[in-house]
Amino acid sequence: MRLSLRFIVPLLIALALAAYATVPLIDRQMLSWFSRDLDARAALIGTTASDTIQGLVTAHDSPGLLAYFNRLTSDERLYAVGLCADGDTRPVATRYFPPQLDCATLAGRANAPGQLLRTDRGLFHVNVHALETPGGAKPLLALVHDMTFAERRGEDTRRYMVMFFVALGGVVALITVAIAQMSWRGYLTGLRALLRGEGLVRPSSDVVVPELAPIARDVRRLVRDLENQYRPRDEAQLTWTEATLRGVLRGELHGNDVIVVSNREPYIHVNTPEGIKIQHPASGLVTALEPIMRACSGTWIAHGSGSADRDTVDRYDHVAVPPESPAYRIRRVWLTPDEETGYYSGFANEGLWPLCHIAHVRPIFRSSDFEYYRTVNQRFADAVVQESQRDDPIVLVQDYHFALLPRMIRERLPRATIITFWHIPWPNPEAFAICPWRDELLEGLLGSSILGFHTQFHCNNFLDTVDRFVEARVDRESFAVTRHGQRTEVHRYPISIEWPPAAMRGQPPIAEARQLVRERLGLPADHRIGIGIDRLDYTKGILERFQAVGRLLELEPQWAGKFSFVQIAAPTRGMIGDYQDYAARVKALAHEINTRYPRAKVPPIILLAEHHDTRSVYEYFRASEFCFVSSLHDGMNLVAKEFIAARDDERGVLILSQFAGASRELPEALVVNPYDADQCAAALHVALTMDDNEQRGRMRLMRALVRDFNVYRWAGRMLMDAAMMRQRNRLASRSPHRPVVHAD
């Protein structure tokens, strides 16, 4: 033991000195890295905002300039913005602009690398850009970024480094003591192995030397636990791609096998006169989840609804997809016509869909429909158990078709990590209370480990509903529900699309897309068009959209014959009476508005009530002057984000309903109340007359958001939260003194 201490004490002293010297160096290096990142970020903001600022400066519009600056500072990192024009001593600036930065000081920093500024409010990074204007003047734009996050990050790094050196010292001390306690014969065996160059591992077989195997195993376990516990998890600093998502899944959840459950399948096989063909449905859910499955592999369990689906599966009801380059597999579940009618058309779409959407359609509840709903949920639970390769799979349950499924899975796979995402709105407790089976639905959803919604408003509604009707502990601080000792976290995860979209590959240039679409529709080359892409669903506000077009032509008759609104409306749920009536009303209103303008060579509304593939949809996006999304109530509405992703020319205008979840993320759109025909008509006129500079400014900001907050970030955030939950559960299960959780 004394011999061991002679080695351990000097080693620990050396490690302490190394930590003392290394930590300040890392601090300085991190501060330098963050400063370089903010320099690049400030340059991008300055370039993006320059056109808009020049126009406001030229117009001497100080209130407009200040309002624009306040909108820029809604970014959590951008703290303050100021502008100095010729002759100014004090800048036009936002509220928290540092008072010590006057125009003379800013002039000395123009076009130089950003500098750090410490005030009583904290540490800030200041960049000054000289803007070019037509008159030759060079206003100075000052961007002040908040650097307090860097200091917090530095504190975390110092703590992690100290922990690392302490752990390293402990590991080395453990190895030293263990070696010292070996028998002399074992010590000589290890020494001979080292002299032969074998070390701890035999190179011929990559097997640990038996005498050191327990030590190596303990070291691996300790390092792995340290990595999992202290690895920084700042998803905001990640660039989210397929590779990032795959890395999160493998690193955080130790595997890449994910089970997704949804009613709709991503690839449908149908019989045609030319043989079996594959359809890729234009569904928001499929659009969001399919890139995730390509990134992570695994199994997608869905209802096999295609006429040729049974002919294309193997004996286990599997089919590999995508057909051109298989990356995952579909497990198809078969339903009888009665089951499909009761579960899907009945309880899901005549009951839950109108219940959750405020679209003035009365929900219909039948006990027979609910029994089919329960039966089908149980069948999907059986499929999940069959497809699970281990007792703790990661299961992503999608949407209102499977409210009972999480609890069914939990009862058979207690260690599963179940992430349920509700793609539609969640109503307030008073509205939800009319459902006869409200308790069963809530109990089913609370079988989830994590329950996700698009907006915080929907999360709040769900917690209010649980608090009202279920005996459980609702923690509004951490947004969690504990029932029967099992915790369900309720979080906001705004869904998005992949970036860049696969449909953009091989798309023709904008000018060519405009020509192709106008030739296809028989329109003149200079004809202006707007676009709407929806299912023929009463929640999408297509009638209100057409009424706005009619009102535009009443208020601005010069657009008659020069502008047409193209509505692509995919038929859906045609077996339900409300949908049949709605489709007839849409067609009748389009015809009625078109007959008002018999002299127009081109009708004001072009209704295409048929399915279009994703590539065609993107071509219409690229050929249009604007896109109109007029949902009466929507969880998110990915059409808005797809339009933005399609416009790589940074042109086009998005008109967006205030009742779509996307409106909370995209304030640069023209946000309207779809029930106000005059307001919507005014927005249509603004979209048709908006100049290129304003279009570019708005579209750049929206494209940056959709790029950064893409579908991989949406999935990654859920998976990272699931990983943290799994780690907490492992630690709790190891603790002999863990508290027992009781529901209130």
VODO-163929 format. One line per 8 residues: number of its first residue (from 1); for each residue x, y, z of C-alpha. Coordinates in steps of 0.5 Angstrom, whole numbers. Each point is the difference from the previous one (the first is absolute). Layout:
BEGIN
NUM = X:Y:Z; ... .
This chain:
BEGIN
1 = 0:0:0; 6:5:2; 3:-2:-7; -7:2:-3; 0:7:3; 6:2:-2; -2:0:-7; -7:2:1 .
9 = 1:6:4; 5:3:-5; -5:-2:-5; -6:4:3; 5:6:1; 1:0:-7; -7:-1:-2; -2:6:4 .
17 = 6:5:-3; -3:-2:-7; -7:1:2; 2:7:3; 4:2:-7; -5:-3:-5; -7:3:3; 2:7:-2 .
25 = 3:-2:-6; -6:-3:-2; -4:6:2; 3:5:-4; 0:-5:-6; -8:-1:1; -1:8:0; 4:0:-6 .
33 = -4:-5:-4; -6:3:2; 2:7:-2; 2:-3:-7; -7:-3:-1; -3:7:2; 4:3:-5; -3:-4:-5 .
41 = -7:0:2; 0:8:1; 3:0:-7; -6:-4:-3; -5:4:4; 3:6:-3; 0:-2:-7; -7:-3:1 .
49 = -3:7:3; 4:5:-4; -5:1:-6; -6:1:5; 4:5:5; 2:4:-7; -7:1:-2; -2:2:7 .
57 = 6:5:1; -1:3:-7; -8:1:2; 3:3:7; -5:-5:3; 3:0:7; -6:-4:3; 0:-5:-5 .
65 = 7:-1:1; -1:-1:7; -6:-5:-1; 5:-4:-5; 5:0:5; -4:-2:6; -2:-6:-4; 7:-2:-2 .
73 = 1:0:8; -5:-5:1; 6:-5:-2; 2:-3:7; 7:2:-1; 0:7:-4; -1:5:6; 0:6:-3 .
81 = 0:4:-7; 2:7:-1; 1:4:-6; 4:7:-1; -1:4:-6; 4:6:-3; 0:6:6; -3:-5:5 .
89 = 4:1:7; -5:-6:3; -2:-6:-4; -7:-2:-1; -1:-6:4; -4:-5:4; -1:1:7; 6:-4:3 .
97 = 5:3:-4; 6:1:4; 0:8:1; 8:0:0; 0:-2:-7; -1:7:-4; 1:2:-7; 7:2:1 .
105 = 2:-7:3; -4:-4:-5; 4:4:-6; 6:-3:3; -2:-7:0; -3:0:-7; 1:-6:-4; 5:-3:5 .
113 = 0:-7:4; -5:0:5; 2:3:7; -2:-2:7; -4:5:4; -1:-1:8; -6:4:3; -4:-1:7 .
121 = -4:-4:-4; 5:-5:-2; 5:-2:-6; -2:2:-7; 3:-1:-7; 0:7:-5; 0:0:-7; 0:6:-4 .
129 = -2:0:-8; 0:6:-5; -6:-1:-5; 1:3:-7; -6:4:-2; -2:3:-7; 2:7:3; 7:-2:2 .
137 = -1:1:7; 2:-6:4; -4:-1:6; 3:-4:6; -4:-6:2; 2:-3:7; -2:-7:2; 0:-1:8 .
145 = 0:-8:1; -1:-3:7; 6:-3:2; -2:-3:7; -1:-6:-3; 7:-1:-1; 2:1:7; -5:-5:3 .
153 = 3:-5:-5; 6:2:2; -2:-2:7; -3:-6:-2; 7:-2:-4; 4:2:7; -5:-5:4; 1:-5:-5 .
161 = 7:0:-1; 1:0:8; -4:-6:0; 4:-3:-6; 6:1:4; -3:-3:6; -2:-6:-3; 6:-1:-4 .
169 = 4:0:7; -5:-5:3; 1:-5:-6; 7:1:0; 1:-1:7; -5:-6:0; 4:-3:-6; 7:1:4 .
177 = -3:-3:7; -3:-6:-4; 6:-1:-3; 4:0:6; -4:-5:3; 1:-5:-5; 4:-6:2; 7:0:-2 .
185 = -1:-5:-5; -6:4:-4; 4:6:0; 6:-4:-3; -5:-3:-5; -3:7:-2; 7:3:0; 3:-5:-5 .
193 = -7:1:-4; 2:8:0; 8:-2:-2; -3:-4:-6; -4:6:-2; -7:-3:1; -2:5:6; -7:0:3 .
201 = -3:-3:-7; 3:-6:-4; 1:3:-7; -2:-7:-3; -7:0:2; -1:7:3; -2:-4:7; 2:3:6 .
209 = 5:-4:4; -4:-4:5; 4:3:6; -2:7:-1; -7:-2:-3; -4:3:6; 4:6:1; -1:1:-8 .
217 = -8:-1:1; 0:5:6; 3:5:-4; -4:0:-6; -6:0:4; 2:6:4; 2:4:-6; -6:-2:-3 .
225 = -4:3:6; 4:6:0; -1:1:-7; -8:-1:0; 0:5:6; 4:6:-1; 0:0:-8; -3:7:-1 .
233 = -7:-1:-4; -1:7:-3; -5:-2:-6; 0:8:-2; 8:-1:-2; -1:-6:-4; -1:0:-8; -6:-5:-1 .
241 = 1:-4:-5; -2:-8:-2; 7:-1:3; -1:4:6; -6:-4:2; 3:-6:-1; 6:1:4; -5:3:6 .
249 = -4:-7:-1; 6:-4:1; 4:4:5; -6:2:4; -4:-6:0; 5:-6:-2; -3:-2:-6; -3:2:-7 .
257 = -6:-5:0; -7:5:1; -7:-3:-1; -5:5:-3; -7:-1:1; -5:4:-5; -7:-1:-3; 3:2:-7 .
265 = 6:-3:-3; 5:3:-4; 0:-4:-6; -7:-3:-3; 0:-6:-5; -6:1:-5; -2:-5:-6; 0:4:-7 .
273 = -2:-2:-7; 8:1:-1; 2:-5:6; 1:2:7; 2:7:2; 3:4:6; -4:6:3; 4:5:5 .
281 = -6:3:3; 0:8:1; -1:0:8; 3:4:5; 1:-5:4; 4:-4:-5; 4:6:-2; 2:1:7 .
289 = 2:-8:2; 3:-3:-7; 6:4:1; 1:-2:7; -1:-8:-2; 5:1:-6; 5:3:5; -1:-5:6 .
297 = -2:-6:-3; -5:-5:4; -7:-2:-2; -7:4:-1; -6:-3:2; -6:2:-4; -7:-2:-3; 1:-3:-7 .
305 = -5:3:-4; 2:-1:-7; -3:-4:-5; 7:-4:-1; 3:1:7; -1:-8:1; 3:-2:-6; 6:4:1 .
313 = 2:-2:8; 4:-6:2; -3:-6:5; 1:5:6; -4:6:-4; 6:4:-1; 3:4:-6; 6:4:-1 .
321 = 0:7:-2; 1:5:-3; 0:-5:-6; 6:3:-3; 5:0:6; -3:-4:6; 1:3:6; -5:-2:5 .
329 = -6:-5:0; -8:1:0; -4:-5:4; -7:0:-2; -6:-2:4; -6:-2:-3; -7:2:1; -7:-2:-2 .
337 = -5:5:-3; -4:0:6; 6:2:4; 3:5:-4; -7:3:-1; -1:0:8; 7:2:2; 2:5:-5 .
345 = -6:3:-3; -4:-1:6; 3:2:6; 7:3:-2; -3:4:-6; -7:1:2; 1:1:8; 7:2:2 .
353 = 2:4:-6; -6:5:0; 0:0:8; 8:2:0; -1:5:-6; -4:7:1; -4:-1:-7; -7:0:2 .
361 = -1:-7:-2; -4:-4:5; 4:-6:3; -4:-7:-1; 1:-5:5; -2:-8:0; 2:-5:5; 1:-5:-6 .
369 = 5:5:-3; 4:0:6; 0:-7:1; 3:-1:-7; 5:6:2; 2:-4:6; 1:-7:-4; 4:3:-5 .
377 = 4:4:5; 1:-7:4; 2:-3:-7; 6:5:-1; 2:-1:7; 1:-7:-2; 4:2:-6; 4:4:4 .
385 = 2:-6:5; 1:-4:-6; 5:5:-3; 4:1:6; 7:-3:0; 1:2:8; -4:1:6; 1:8:0 .
393 = -1:2:-8; -1:8:-2; -7:0:-2; -3:6:-4; -8:0:0; -3:5:-5; -6:4:1; -7:0:2 .
401 = -2:-7:-3; 4:-4:6; -2:4:6; -1:-7:4; 7:-3:-3; 5:3:5; -3:-3:6; -1:-7:-4 .
409 = 7:0:-1; 2:2:7; -3:-6:3; 4:-5:-5; 6:4:0; 1:4:6; 7:2:-1; -2:3:-7 .
417 = 2:7:-2; -7:2:-3; 0:7:-3; -7:2:-2; -1:6:-5; -7:3:-1; 0:3:-7; -6:4:1 .
425 = -3:5:5; -2:-2:7; -6:3:2; -2:4:7; -3:-5:6; -7:3:-2; 0:-2:-7; 4:-7:2 .
433 = -5:-2:5; -6:-1:-5; 4:-7:-2; -3:-6:3; 6:-3:1; 5:6:2; 3:-4:6; 2:-6:-4 .
441 = 3:5:-5; 4:3:5; 2:-6:4; 3:-3:-7; 4:6:-2; 3:1:8; 3:-7:-2; 5:4:-4 .
449 = 7:2:3; -1:6:-4; -6:4:-3; 2:5:-6; -5:6:-3; 2:5:-5; -1:6:5; 0:2:7 .
457 = -7:2:0; -2:-8:-2; 4:-2:6; -3:5:5; -7:-3:-3; 2:-7:1; 3:1:7; -7:4:2 .
465 = -4:-6:-3; 4:-5:5; 0:4:6; -8:1:-1; -2:-8:-2; 6:-4:3; 3:-2:7; 7:2:-1 .
473 = 5:5:2; 1:5:-5; 7:4:0; -1:6:-4; 7:3:2; 3:-6:-4; -6:-2:-4; -1:-7:2 .
481 = -5:-5:2; 1:-5:5; -5:-6:1; 0:-7:3; 8:2:1; 1:1:-7; 2:7:-3; -2:3:-6 .
489 = 4:6:-3; -4:5:-4; 4:4:-5; -1:5:-6; 4:-3:-6; -2:5:-6; 0:-5:-6; 4:2:-6 .
497 = 2:-3:-7; 7:-3:-2; 5:5:-3; 2:0:-5; -7:-3:-3; 1:-6:-4; -5:2:-5; 5:6:-1 .
505 = 5:-5:-4; -1:1:-7; -5:6:0; 0:4:-6; 3:8:1; -6:5:2; -1:3:-7; -1:-7:-3 .
513 = -4:-2:6; -5:6:-2; 0:-2:-7; -2:-7:1; -5:1:5; -3:6:-5; 0:-5:-6; -3:-5:4 .
521 = -6:4:2; -1:4:-6; 2:6:3; 4:6:-3; 7:1:1; -1:6:4; -6:-2:4; 1:0:8 .
529 = -2:-6:4; -1:-2:7; 0:-7:3; -3:-4:5; 1:-7:2; -4:-4:4; -5:-6:1; -7:1:-1 .
537 = -1:1:8; -5:5:3; 6:2:5; 4:3:-6; -4:6:-1; -1:-1:-8; -7:3:0; 3:6:4 .
545 = 6:1:-5; -5:0:-6; -4:5:3; 6:4:1; 2:0:-7; -7:2:-2; 1:6:5; 6:2:-3 .
553 = -3:0:-7; -5:4:2; 4:5:4; 6:0:-5; -4:-2:-7; 7:2:-4; 2:-7:2; -6:-4:-4 .
561 = 3:-3:-6; 7:1:3; 1:-4:6; -3:-7:2; 0:-4:6; 2:-8:-1; -3:-4:5; 3:-7:1 .
569 = -5:-4:4; 2:-8:1; -7:-4:1; 0:-3:7; -5:-4:5; -5:0:-6; -4:-5:4; -2:5:5 .
577 = -6:4:-1; 3:7:3; 6:-1:-5; -5:-1:-6; -4:6:1; 6:4:1; 3:-2:-6; -6:2:-4 .
585 = 0:6:3; 7:2:-2; -2:-2:-7; -6:4:0; 3:6:3; 6:0:-5; -5:0:-6; -4:5:3 .
593 = 6:5:1; 2:-2:-7; -7:2:-3; 1:7:2; 5:1:-5; -2:-2:-7; 4:4:-4; 7:-2:4 .
601 = 4:-4:-5; 2:-4:6; -4:-2:6; 2:3:7; 0:-7:3; 3:-6:-2; -2:-6:4; 4:-6:-1 .
609 = -4:-5:4; 5:-6:0; 6:-3:3; 7:3:-2; 7:-3:1; 5:4:5; 4:2:-6; -6:3:-4 .
617 = -2:4:6; 7:3:1; 0:2:-7; -7:4:1; 3:3:6; 6:3:-4; -4:2:-6; -5:4:5 .
625 = 0:7:2; -3:-2:7; -2:-5:4; -7:0:4; -1:-4:7; -6:1:3; -1:-5:5; -6:1:5 .
633 = 3:-4:5; 7:-4:-1; 5:-3:4; 6:2:-4; -1:0:-8; 6:-2:-4; -2:3:-6; 2:7:2 .
641 = 7:-3:2; 0:-4:-7; -1:7:-4; 5:3:4; 5:-6:-2; -2:0:-7; 2:8:-1; 8:-1:-1 .
649 = -1:7:-4; -2:3:7; -6:3:-4; -8:-1:1; -4:2:6; -4:-5:5; -7:2:3; -1:-4:6 .
657 = -6:-1:5; 1:2:7; -3:-6:2; 5:-5:-3; 6:-2:5; 5:3:-5; -2:7:1; 3:0:6 .
665 = 7:-2:-3; -1:4:-6; -2:8:1; 3:2:-6; -5:-3:-4; -7:4:-1; -4:-3:6; -7:1:-1 .
673 = -7:-2:3; -3:-5:-5; -7:2:2; 1:7:-2; -1:1:-8; 2:7:0; 7:-1:4; 2:-6:-4 .
681 = -2:4:-7; 5:5:2; 5:-5:2; -1:-3:-7; 1:7:-3; 6:1:4; 3:-6:-2; -1:1:-8 .
689 = 3:7:1; 6:-1:5; 7:2:-3; 5:-4:0; 4:3:5; -5:-1:5; -1:-7:-2; 7:-2:0 .
697 = 1:3:7; -7:-4:3; 2:-7:-4; 8:0:3; -3:0:7; -5:-5:-1; 5:-4:-4; 5:0:6 .
705 = -5:-2:5; -2:-6:-4; 7:-2:-2; 2:0:7; -6:-2:3; -1:-6:-4; -3:-7:1; 6:-3:2 .
713 = 0:5:6; -7:-2:1; 2:-7:1; 6:1:3; -3:4:6; -4:-5:1; 5:-6:0; 5:4:5 .
721 = -6:1:5; -1:-7:-1; 7:-2:2; 0:5:6; -6:-3:2; 3:-7:-1; 7:2:4; -4:3:6 .
729 = -4:-7:0; 6:-4:0; 3:4:6; -6:0:4; -1:-8:-1; 8:-1:3; -2:5:6; -2:-5:6 .
737 = -3:7:3; -4:2:-6; -7:3:2; -6:-3:-1; -5:4:-5; -7:0:2; -5:4:-4; -5:5:3 .
